[in-house]
Amino acid sequence: MSESGAKRTVGAAIAAVAALGLMTGCGSDSGDGTSDGAKQDDKPASAASAAKPLSASALERATLASGELKGFEIQKMTDKEVGEGGSAKAGKAECQPLAALMGSQYDPAPKASVHRGYVTDLTKAKIGGAGLIRVSSYGPGDAERTVKDLREAVTACRRGFPAKDGSGEKADVTKVTPLDAPKRGDEAVAFGMHDAGKKNAVIKFTIVRTGPQVTVFFGVNIADPAKSEIPAALVDAQVAKVEKATRGAAS
């Protein structure tokens, strides 16, 4: 597949995700971190606790790019795509951290963020998985709070919650299912949100904190929205890049 063809395919997949009412985690924030994250070394992962938030440019270098991971087509999202998230709202205050993932405004707000869209199985007749990656840097304590709030919301909102997406459209969730989180970064949480729409879609999320950096993965199955997954290879490759950049920022 040509590069232009691959980009059109990724764009079509992102459009399909949006059509399902599942365009999530697309906030755009301007970075003000001072570390460029360029220096890499072999410090243990615990060094991440002393790291500074990565700047927007450092986050770009720490995020997967097209052609970097076999079996995946990865594309930088446009400003228009990123800005379409809006402010999603949950009908229950305790579920707002989950609803926020369906929009582009978060509390606490990241210092800087970069975004990628991805698709898998491009050689098949139908695209398999598709989704988004957001890598964000946070101020002191905010990355930890982000993961804590999400973990607590998963527990409190297992029976679902009413919600509206960033455009004000109904986006109710019927239930939230805790999932096994990868043993990566300093801490991680994973869960599935079951969409109340006719397609019975399950939206999978994996969130990994590495020092003051948080990586959010979102995945759906375009062919069968009820069987969504986030590929482990994608998580491993992306978190590894963030870990290296974070260790460099701690030096």
C-alpha positions in Angstrom: 0.0 0.0 0.0 1.3 3.4 -0.9 1.9 6.1 1.8 -0.9 8.2 0.5 -3.2 5.2 0.4 -2.3 4.3 3.9 -3.0 7.8 5.1 -6.4 7.7 3.4 -7.1 4.3 5.1 -6.1 5.7 8.6 -8.3 8.7 7.9 -11.2 6.5 7.0 -10.8 4.5 10.1 -10.7 7.6 12.3 -13.9 8.8 10.6 -15.5 5.4 11.2 -14.5 5.6 14.9 -16.1 9.1 15.1 -19.2 7.8 13.3 -19.6 5.2 16.1 -19.7 8.1 18.5 -16.5 7.0 20.0 -14.0 9.7 19.1 -12.2 10.0 22.4 -9.2 11.5 24.1 -8.4 14.1 21.5 -7.6 17.2 23.6 -5.1 19.6 22.3 -2.8 21.4 24.8 0.2 23.6 24.3 3.3 22.4 26.0 5.4 24.5 28.4 7.8 21.7 29.7 11.5 22.6 29.6 13.1 19.2 29.0 13.6 18.1 25.5 13.8 14.4 26.5 16.5 13.8 23.9 19.1 12.1 26.2 18.5 8.4 26.6 20.3 6.1 29.1 19.9 2.8 31.0 18.7 4.2 34.3 16.2 2.0 36.1 12.5 2.8 35.7 12.4 4.3 39.2 14.3 7.3 37.8 11.0 8.3 36.2 9.8 9.6 39.5 12.4 12.4 39.3 11.7 13.3 35.7 10.3 16.6 34.5 7.2 16.9 32.3 8.2 16.5 28.6 7.7 19.4 26.3 5.4 19.2 23.3 8.4 18.6 21.0 9.8 15.9 23.3 6.5 14.2 23.3 6.4 14.2 19.5 9.8 12.4 19.5 8.5 10.0 22.2 5.4 9.0 20.2 5.2 6.3 17.6 5.4 7.4 13.9 4.3 5.9 10.6 6.4 2.8 9.6 7.9 2.4 13.1 5.8 -0.7 14.2 5.2 -3.6 11.8 1.6 -4.4 11.3 0.3 -1.0 12.2 -0.3 2.2 10.2 0.1 5.2 12.5 -0.8 8.7 11.5 -0.4 12.1 13.3 -3.8 13.5 13.9 -4.7 16.9 12.3 -5.6 19.9 14.4 -9.2 19.6 13.2 -9.4 16.0 14.2 -7.9 16.8 17.6 -10.2 19.8 18.2 -13.5 17.9 17.5 -13.6 16.2 21.0 -15.2 19.1 22.8 -16.2 18.8 26.5 -18.0 15.6 27.3 -20.2 15.4 30.5 -21.3 12.5 32.7 -24.7 12.5 34.4 -22.9 11.3 37.6 -20.1 13.4 39.0 -18.1 10.3 40.1 -18.1 9.2 36.4 -16.8 12.4 34.9 -13.2 11.1 34.6 -14.5 8.4 32.3 -16.8 10.7 30.3 -13.9 13.1 29.8 -12.2 10.5 27.7 -15.0 10.9 25.1 -14.1 14.6 24.7 -11.0 16.8 24.7 -11.1 18.6 28.0 -9.6 17.0 31.1 -9.3 17.7 34.8 -6.4 18.1 35.6 -5.4 19.5 32.3 -2.2 18.2 30.7 0.7 20.6 30.2 1.2 19.2 26.6 -0.3 16.4 24.5 0.3 14.7 21.2 -2.1 12.4 19.3 -1.9 9.6 16.9 -4.5 7.5 15.0 -3.8 3.9 14.2 -5.2 0.9 12.3 -4.2 -2.7 12.0 -4.7 -5.5 9.5 -4.4 -3.2 6.5 -3.7 -6.1 4.1 -7.1 -7.7 4.8 -10.4 -7.0 3.1 -11.6 -5.2 6.2 -9.7 -3.1 8.7 -9.5 -4.9 12.0 -8.6 -2.7 14.9 -8.5 1.1 15.0 -8.0 3.7 17.7 -6.1 6.6 19.1 -3.0 7.2 21.2 -2.6 10.3 23.4 0.7 11.0 25.2 0.5 13.8 27.7 2.8 15.4 30.2 1.5 16.8 33.5 2.4 19.2 36.3 3.4 18.0 39.8 1.0 15.3 41.1 -1.4 15.7 38.2 -0.4 12.5 36.4 -0.9 10.5 39.6 -4.3 12.1 40.2 -5.4 11.4 36.6 -4.8 7.6 37.1 -6.3 7.6 40.6 -9.4 9.4 39.4 -9.9 6.9 36.5 -9.3 3.9 38.8 -11.9 5.2 41.3 -14.4 6.0 38.5 -14.1 2.4 37.1 -15.1 1.1 40.5 -17.9 3.6 41.1 -19.4 3.4 37.6 -19.5 -0.3 36.8 -23.3 -0.1 36.2 -22.9 2.6 33.7 -23.8 6.2 33.5 -25.7 8.8 31.4 -23.4 11.0 29.3 -23.2 13.5 26.5 -20.2 13.7 24.2 -18.4 16.9 23.3 -21.0 17.9 20.7 -23.9 17.5 23.2 -25.1 14.2 21.7 -26.3 11.4 23.9 -23.4 9.0 24.7 -24.7 6.8 27.5 -22.5 4.0 28.8 -24.4 0.8 29.9 -21.5 -0.6 32.0 -17.8 -0.3 32.7 -15.7 -3.4 32.9 -12.3 -3.5 34.7 -9.6 -5.3 32.6 -6.1 -6.6 33.3 -3.7 -3.7 33.0 -0.2 -4.1 31.5 2.7 -4.3 33.8 4.3 -1.2 32.3 5.3 2.2 33.6 4.8 3.2 37.2 1.2 2.2 37.2 -1.6 1.4 34.8 -5.3 0.9 34.6 -7.4 -0.7 31.8 -11.2 -1.0 31.3 -13.9 -1.3 28.7 -16.8 1.1 28.3 -20.0 -0.5 26.8 -21.7 2.0 24.5 -25.5 2.2 24.8 -26.0 2.6 21.0 -27.4 0.1 18.6 -24.0 -1.3 17.6 -23.3 -2.6 21.2 -19.8 -1.3 20.9 -17.2 -1.9 23.5 -14.5 0.8 23.8 -11.3 -0.4 25.3 -8.9 1.9 27.2 -5.5 1.4 28.6 -3.8 4.1 30.6 -0.1 4.0 31.6 1.6 6.5 33.8 5.4 6.9 33.5 6.5 9.6 35.9 4.7 12.8 35.0 3.7 11.4 31.5 0.4 9.6 30.9 -0.2 7.5 27.8 -3.8 6.8 26.9 -4.7 4.1 24.4 -8.2 3.7 23.0 -9.3 0.9 20.7 -12.3 -0.4 18.8 -12.9 -3.1 16.2 -14.3 -1.5 13.1 -15.6 -4.8 11.6 -17.2 -5.9 14.9 -17.5 -3.2 17.5 -18.4 -5.7 20.2 -15.0 -7.3 20.0 -12.6 -4.4 20.5 -9.0 -4.8 21.7 -5.9 -2.8 22.2 -2.9 -4.7 20.8 -0.3 -5.5 23.4 2.5 -4.9 20.8 1.2 -1.3 20.4 1.2 -0.7 24.1 4.6 -2.2 24.6 6.2 -0.2 21.8 4.7 3.1 22.7 5.3 2.9 26.5 8.9 1.9 25.8 9.5 5.1 23.9 7.9 7.2 26.7 9.9 5.4 29.3 13.2 6.2 27.5 12.3 9.8 27.1 11.2 10.1 30.7 14.4 8.6 32.0 16.3 11.0 29.8 14.4 13.9 31.4 15.3 12.7 34.9 19.1 12.9 34.2 
